[in-house]
Amino acid sequence: MEACTKVTKEWLNSMEYRELNFAREKLVINPAKACQPLGALLCSLGIEGCLPFVHGSQGCAAYFRSTLSRHFREPVAAVSDSMTEDSAVFGGQSNFIEGLRNAYAVYKPKVISVFTSCMAEVIGDDIKSYLGNAKEQDAIPRDLAVALANTPSFKGSHITGYDSTVKSLIECLAKPRQEDTINDRLYVVPGFDTYPANLREYKRLLKEMNAPFTLLPDHSDVLDAPNLGTYELYPGGTPISEMNEALNAKSYLMLQAYSTSTTSKYLKGKGVPVETIPMPIGLSGTDNFIQAIAKFTGKEVPEEITIERGRAVDAMTDCHQYIHGKKFALFGDPDILIGLVSFLLEMGGEPVHIVCTNSTVPFKKAMEKLLSSSPYGQGATLYPGKDLWHLRSLLVTEPVDMLIGDGHGKYAARDANIPLIRVGIPIYDRVNLHRYPIVGYSGVINLITMIVNTFLDEIDRASTDTYFELMR
C-alpha cells in the first residue's frame, strides 16, 4: 500500500500528470473564488443599520455567515427566508414575504439588503414584484428601504456579488442627483476588501489629507468590533444620511477596478465623476492613492505622509536583498493580484505562476502590461480561469520559493515544500491578519515584514549547527 501511494504521489508530481491536469475542461477542482452572495453579504454589512437578507435556502445563508465568522472571528448577522423544496416548485414569494415580516419585527433594521442564491435564480423569482406585494400586505412598513440585488451563484464570483450590491444600495438609498445640491465629498469605494485594517488605513490617510470623504461601504467596525461586554447588532457602517447623498457626491474614487465595474458604469450614467485606481498595495499603488486625494483637495501632501513614505522606502532598502531574485507563485482575486505583483516587482521579486480563477479579459490585459513593464516580470505566466489543483501541478513541476494567497493554498504549499504567505480570504488557520493593513505605506512595511521574516524562519529551520547564525 505504501509503495502504491508513493508511486501515485510521484506521478501526481510529474510533467505527464500536469499536461493531463491542464487538459481537463469540464471539471473544476478547488477554484480560487466564492459565489456571489458572499460578496453581497460583505457589502451589506458595511451600511449603517443594514440587515442582510438571503432569498434562498437556510444552508446557503449559513455558509456565507460561517465563512465570514471563521475568517474575522466575529458574529455575522444575516437572515434567510429559508426556501425549501416547496419553494423550488411553487416559487418563493410566501417565504419572501414572511421572512421580511419576521426580520423587521425582530431586528428593526433601517434598511434591508436582499440578495439571491441559486435556487431563487434558477426558478426565476421576481423579487421586485415580491417586495411590492410584501408592502401591499403590510408585512413591512411601506417606507422601509429595501435594496434588491440578483446574485446567482452559478455565474460570476464573490466580487460580482459585491459590485451588484453596492449598486443596489445606492439605487435604493440615494436621492436623485441635482446640480444645485452637489456636496463637497469624495465617496471612496474600497472594493471587495476583507481587511478592516485596510479600511481604517484609508480613513486615516484621507483625514490626514483633510479630504471630506465617505467610505462606502465600511465594515471596519462591524467585522472588527471591540469587546465591551455587550453585543451590538449594528455597530457601524456608512451612515444612512451619507448614503442618501451618494449620487450628489462631488466625485467617486474606486480603489479596485474589477469589483466595482458595474457600480462605476451606473454612477457615470447618472453624471457622477468617477476615477478608478488599482488597489493601493505597494509604493507606487499608494502613491497613486495619495495623488488622487491631493488632486481632489487641491492641497499639498502633508509632511507626515511624506515621512511615512520615507519609512516605507527605508524598509524596502533594508530588506530588498531578501526578496530580490526570489521566485513567487500567487493566486487570488484580480484586484489584489495586481497590487501584490506590483509590490513584488518593486522589490525585485519574480512572479512566476499567477492563478486567477475569476479572471476577466481587461484584467488579463492589465496584468500582462504590468509584467512587461519590469525586467522581473518577464518570466511570469498568468493562468486565467485555472484552479488550485492546476496551481499544485505548477508548484511541483516548476518550483518557486514562496506561495502567496489565502489559506486554501496551504495544501499545495505543503506538497511543494514551500512557505505560504496568507493574504486574502478565507484565512481560518492564523489569527489577526485582517487587523494589519496591506495597503498604504504601512502596508508596504507589513508585507515586507511577513515575507522576509518567513524566508528567514525557513533558513533557520533548515540550517545545520555550522550555519545557524545570529545575524541574517
C-alpha positions in Angstrom: 0.0 0.0 0.0 2.8 2.4 0.9 4.6 1.6 -2.3 1.5 2.2 -4.3 0.9 5.5 -2.6 4.5 6.6 -3.2 4.2 5.8 -6.9 0.9 7.7 -7.1 2.4 10.8 -5.5 5.4 10.7 -7.8 3.1 10.5 -10.8 0.9 13.4 -9.5 4.2 15.5 -9.3 5.2 14.7 -12.9 5.0 16.7 -16.0 2.9 14.0 -17.6 0.2 14.5 -15.0 0.5 18.3 -15.3 -0.3 18.0 -19.0 -3.3 15.9 -18.3 -4.4 18.2 -15.5 -4.3 21.2 -17.7 -6.2 19.4 -20.5 -9.4 19.0 -18.3 -12.3 21.2 -19.4 -15.5 20.2 -17.6 -14.1 19.6 -14.1 -13.1 22.3 -11.6 -11.1 21.4 -8.5 -11.0 23.9 -5.7 -11.5 27.2 -7.6 -9.9 30.3 -6.0 -13.2 32.1 -5.7 -16.5 32.0 -3.9 -20.1 32.6 -5.0 -21.8 36.0 -5.5 -23.9 36.1 -2.2 -20.7 36.1 -0.1 -19.6 39.4 -1.6 -23.2 40.7 -1.3 -23.1 39.9 2.4 -19.8 41.6 3.0 -21.1 44.7 1.2 -24.4 44.8 3.1 -22.6 44.6 6.5 -20.9 47.9 5.7 -24.1 50.0 5.8 -25.5 51.6 9.0 -28.4 49.6 10.4 -28.5 47.2 7.4 -29.8 43.7 7.8 -28.5 41.3 5.1 -31.4 39.1 3.8 -30.7 35.9 1.7 -33.6 35.0 -0.6 -32.7 31.3 -0.7 -32.1 28.3 1.4 -31.0 28.4 5.0 -28.0 26.3 4.2 -26.7 28.9 1.8 -27.0 31.6 4.4 -25.2 29.5 6.9 -22.3 29.0 4.6 -21.9 32.7 3.9 -22.1 33.6 7.6 -19.7 30.9 8.7 -17.2 31.8 6.1 -17.0 35.4 7.4 -17.3 34.4 11.0 -14.4 32.0 10.8 -12.3 34.5 8.9 -12.9 37.5 11.1 -13.7 35.6 14.3 -16.7 37.8 14.8 -20.5 37.2 14.8 -22.0 37.9 11.4 -25.7 39.0 11.3 -27.8 37.8 8.4 -31.2 36.3 7.9 -32.8 34.0 5.3 -36.3 33.2 4.1 -35.4 29.5 4.2 -36.6 28.4 0.8 -37.2 24.6 0.6 -38.3 22.0 -2.0 -41.8 23.5 -2.0 -40.4 26.9 -2.8 -38.5 25.4 -5.7 -41.8 24.1 -7.2 -44.2 26.9 -6.3 -41.9 29.9 -6.1 -40.5 31.7 -3.1 -43.0 34.6 -2.6 -44.6 33.3 0.6 -41.2 32.7 2.1 -40.0 36.1 1.0 -43.0 38.0 2.5 -43.0 36.0 5.7 -39.2 36.4 6.0 -39.4 40.1 5.6 -42.2 40.3 8.2 -40.2 38.4 10.8 -36.9 40.1 10.1 -38.3 43.5 10.5 -40.3 42.6 13.6 -37.4 41.0 15.4 -34.4 43.1 14.3 -35.8 46.5 13.4 -33.3 47.4 10.7 -33.0 50.8 9.0 -32.5 49.1 5.7 -32.8 45.5 4.4 -30.4 44.3 1.7 -31.9 41.4 -0.2 -29.8 39.2 -2.4 -30.5 35.9 -4.0 -29.0 32.4 -4.1 -29.0 29.7 -6.8 -32.5 28.3 -6.1 -34.3 31.7 -6.4 -32.4 32.5 -9.6 -32.9 29.1 -11.3 -36.7 29.3 -10.9 -36.8 32.9 -11.9 -38.3 34.6 -8.7 -39.3 38.2 -9.4 -38.0 39.8 -6.1 -39.1 43.3 -7.2 -42.7 42.1 -7.6 -42.5 40.2 -4.3 -41.3 43.3 -2.5 -44.2 45.3 -3.8 -46.6 42.6 -2.7 -45.0 42.4 0.8 -45.5 46.2 1.3 -49.1 46.0 0.0 -49.8 43.2 2.6 -48.2 45.5 5.3 -45.6 42.8 6.1 -43.1 45.7 6.4 -43.5 49.5 6.5 -44.1 50.9 3.1 -41.4 53.5 3.6 -38.8 50.9 4.7 -35.7 50.9 2.4 -35.2 47.5 0.8 -32.3 47.1 -1.6 -32.6 44.2 -4.2 -29.6 42.5 -5.9 -29.7 39.5 -8.1 -26.6 37.4 -7.2 -26.8 34.0 -8.8 -24.1 31.7 -7.5 -23.7 29.9 -10.9 -22.1 32.8 -12.6 -19.6 35.5 -11.6 -18.0 35.3 -8.2 -18.0 37.0 -4.8 -16.6 40.2 -6.3 -19.5 40.3 -8.8 -22.0 40.0 -5.9 -20.2 42.7 -4.0 -20.4 45.0 -7.0 -24.1 44.4 -7.7 -24.9 45.0 -4.1 -23.1 48.3 -3.9 -25.1 49.4 -6.9 -28.4 48.2 -5.4 -27.8 50.0 -2.1 -27.0 53.3 -3.9 -30.1 52.8 -6.1 -32.3 52.2 -3.1 -31.0 54.9 -0.7 -29.6 57.7 -2.7 -31.7 60.8 -3.7 -31.5 61.8 -7.4 -28.5 63.9 -8.5 -29.2 67.6 -8.8 -26.6 70.1 -9.8 -27.6 72.6 -7.2 -27.2 70.1 -4.4 -23.8 68.6 -5.2 -21.9 68.2 -2.0 -18.1 68.6 -1.4 -17.4 65.0 -0.5 -15.2 62.3 -2.1 -17.0 59.0 -2.0 -14.4 56.2 -1.7 -15.4 52.7 -2.6 -12.8 50.2 -1.3 -14.0 47.2 -3.3 -14.1 43.7 -2.0 -11.7 44.0 0.9 -11.6 41.6 3.8 -9.1 43.7 5.9 -10.9 46.1 8.4 -7.4 47.4 8.9 -7.2 48.4 5.2 -10.4 50.4 5.6 -9.1 52.1 8.7 -5.9 53.0 6.9 -7.8 54.6 4.1 -9.8 56.7 6.5 -6.7 57.7 8.4 -4.9 58.8 5.3 -8.0 60.7 4.0 -8.3 62.5 7.3 -4.5 63.3 7.2 -5.1 64.8 3.8 -8.0 66.9 5.1 -10.4 65.4 2.5 -14.1 65.4 3.2 -15.0 61.8 2.4 -17.4 58.9 2.8 -16.2 55.3 2.7 -18.9 53.3 1.0 -19.4 50.6 2.3 -17.5 50.5 5.6 -17.5 47.2 7.5 -14.5 48.0 9.7 -16.4 48.5 12.9 -18.8 45.6 12.1 -16.2 42.9 11.4 -13.6 44.1 13.9 -15.8 45.3 16.7 -14.4 46.0 20.2 -15.5 43.6 23.0 -17.2 46.0 25.5 -19.2 43.3 27.3 -22.5 43.7 25.3 -23.5 42.6 21.8 -24.4 45.3 19.3 -26.3 44.2 16.3 -25.5 47.2 14.1 -22.2 48.6 15.4 -21.1 50.8 12.5 -21.2 51.2 8.7 -21.6 54.0 6.2 -24.2 56.4 7.7 -27.6 56.4 6.0 -27.5 60.2 5.8 -24.4 59.9 3.6 -25.9 57.1 1.6 -28.9 59.4 0.8 -26.4 61.9 -0.8 -24.4 59.3 -2.6 -25.5 60.5 -6.1 -24.7 64.1 -5.2 -21.1 63.4 -4.5 -18.5 65.7 -5.9 -16.6 62.7 -7.1 -16.1 58.9 -6.6 -12.7 57.1 -6.1 -12.8 53.4 -6.8 -9.9 51.6 -5.1 -10.4 48.3 -7.1 -11.2 48.1 -10.8 -12.7 44.6 -11.1 -15.0 44.5 -8.1 -16.6 47.9 -8.8 -17.1 48.0 -12.6 -20.9 47.7 -12.6 -21.2 50.4 -9.9 -18.8 52.7 -11.8 -20.9 52.3 -15.0 -24.1 53.1 -13.1 -22.6 56.2 -11.5 -21.2 57.5 -14.7 -24.6 57.1 -16.3 -26.0 59.3 -13.5 -23.5 62.0 -14.3 -21.2 61.4 -11.3 -17.5 61.8 -11.9 -15.6 58.5 -11.2 -11.9 57.8 -11.0 -10.7 54.2 -10.7 -7.2 53.3 -9.5 -5.5 50.0 -8.7 -5.7 48.7 -5.1 -3.1 50.8 -3.1 -0.7 48.0 -2.4 3.0 48.7 -2.7 4.8 52.0 -3.0 3.5 53.1 -6.5 0.0 51.9 -5.7 -0.1 54.0 -2.5 1.5 57.0 -4.4 -1.4 56.8 -6.9 -3.9 56.9 -4.0 -2.3 59.9 -2.3 -2.0 61.7 -5.6 -5.7 61.1 -6.3 -6.7 62.6 -3.0 -4.3 65.6 -3.5 -5.9 66.2 -6.9 -9.4 66.1 -5.3 -8.5 68.5 -2.5 -6.1 70.7 -4.4 -3.8 70.7 -1.4 -0.2 69.7 -0.9 0.6 66.3 0.6 1.2 66.8 4.3 4.7 66.3 5.6 3.7 63.5 7.9 2.6 61.4 4.9 5.9 62.2 3.2 7.7 60.9 6.3 5.6 57.8 6.3 6.5 57.2 2.6 10.2 57.6 3.6 9.9 55.0 6.3 8.4 52.6 3.7 11.3 53.3 1.3 13.8 52.7 4.1 12.2 49.3 4.9 12.3 48.4 1.2 16.0 49.4 1.1 16.8 47.5 4.3 15.1 44.3 3.1 15.4 44.2 -0.7 18.2 41.6 -0.6 15.9 39.0 1.0 13.3 39.4 -1.8 15.3 40.3 -4.8 15.6 37.3 -7.2 13.2 35.1 -5.2 10.5 33.3 -7.2 6.9 33.6 -6.2 3.5 32.0 -7.1 0.3 33.9 -6.4 -3.4 33.3 -6.5 -6.5 35.3 -5.6 -8.8 38.0 -6.9 -7.9 40.3 -9.8 -7.5 43.5 -7.8 -5.4 42.1 -5.0 -3.2 40.2 -7.6 -2.5 43.4 -9.5 -1.4 45.1 -6.2 0.7 42.2 -4.9 2.5 41.7 -8.2 3.3 45.4 -8.5 4.7 45.3 -5.0 6.9 42.2 -5.7 8.2 43.9 -8.9 9.2 46.9 -6.9 11.2 44.7 -4.5 12.9 42.8 -7.3 10.8 39.6 -6.6 10.0 37.5 -9.6 6.4 36.3 -10.0 6.4 33.0 -11.9 2.9 31.5 -11.6 -0.2 33.7 -11.3 -3.5 31.9 -11.0 -6.8 33.9 -11.1 -9.9 31.8 -11.3 -12.2 34.8 -11.7 -10.1 36.5 -14.3 -11.5 38.8 -17.0 -10.2 40.0 -20.3 -9.5 43.5 -19.0 -7.6 42.0 -16.0 -5.6 39.8 -18.3 -4.5 42.8 -20.4 -3.7 44.9 -17.3 -1.6 42.1 -15.7 0.3 41.4 -18.9 1.0 45.1 -19.2 2.3 45.3 -15.6 4.5 42.3 -16.0 6.0 43.6 -19.3 6.9 46.9 -17.6 9.5 45.3 -15.4 12.5 43.0 -16.1 11.4 41.0 -13.0 8.1 40.2 -14.7 9.5 38.6 -17.9 9.3 35.0 -16.5 5.8 35.2 -15.3 2.7 33.4 -16.7 -0.9 34.3 -15.9 -3.3 31.4 -15.7 -6.8 32.8 -16.1 -9.7 30.6 -15.1 -7.5 28.0 -13.5 -7.9 26.5 -10.1 -5.8 25.4 -7.1 -5.3 21.9 -8.5 -3.7 23.4 -11.6 -1.6 25.6 -9.2 -0.4 22.4 -7.4 0.9 21.0 -10.7 2.7 24.2 -11.4 4.4 24.3 -8.0 5.7 20.7 -8.1 6.9 20.8 -11.7 8.3 24.4 -11.8 9.3 25.1 -8.2 9.2 28.6 -6.6 10.4 30.0 -3.3 7.1 31.1 -1.9 3.3 31.0 -2.4 1.1 34.0 -1.7 -2.6 33.5 -1.3 -5.4 32.6 1.1 -5.5 29.7 3.5 -6.6 27.2 0.8 -3.1 27.3 -0.6 -1.6 25.5 2.4 -2.1 22.1 0.8 -0.3 22.9 -2.4 2.4 24.7 -0.5 3.0 21.7 1.7 3.1 19.3 -1.3 5.7 21.7 -2.9 7.6 22.1 0.4 7.5 25.9 0.3 6.1 28.5 2.7 2.7 30.2 2.3 2.1 33.9 3.0 -1.6 34.2 3.8 -3.3 37.1 2.0 -7.0 37.4 1.2 -9.9 35.3 2.3 -10.5 32.8 3.8 -7.8 32.6 6.5 -9.0 30.2 9.2 -5.7 28.9 10.4 -4.0 32.1 11.5 -5.2 34.9 13.7 -5.4 38.7 13.5 -4.0 39.1 9.9 -7.1 41.2 9.0 -6.0 43.6 11.7 -2.8 44.5 9.9 -3.2 46.7 6.7 -1.6 45.6 3.5 -2.4 48.9 1.8 -0.8 52.3 2.2 2.8 52.9 3.3 2.1 50.9 6.5 1.0 48.0 4.3 4.4 48.1 2.4 6.2 47.6 5.7 3.8 44.9 6.9 4.1 42.9 3.6 7.9 43.1 3.7 7.9 42.0 7.3 5.7 39.0 6.7 7.6 37.8 3.6 11.1 38.5 4.8 10.7 37.0 8.2 9.1 33.9 6.8 12.1 33.4 4.5 14.5 33.9 7.5 12.5 31.4 9.6 12.9 28.9 6.8 16.6 29.5 6.7 16.9 29.0 10.4 14.9 25.8 10.4 17.0 24.3 7.6 20.4 25.4 8.9 22.9 23.0 10.4 24.7 24.0 13.6 27.6 25.3 11.4 25.3 27.8 9.7 22.9 28.6 12.5 23.8 32.3 12.7 22.6 35.1 14.9 23.0 37.5 12.1 20.9 37.1 8.9 
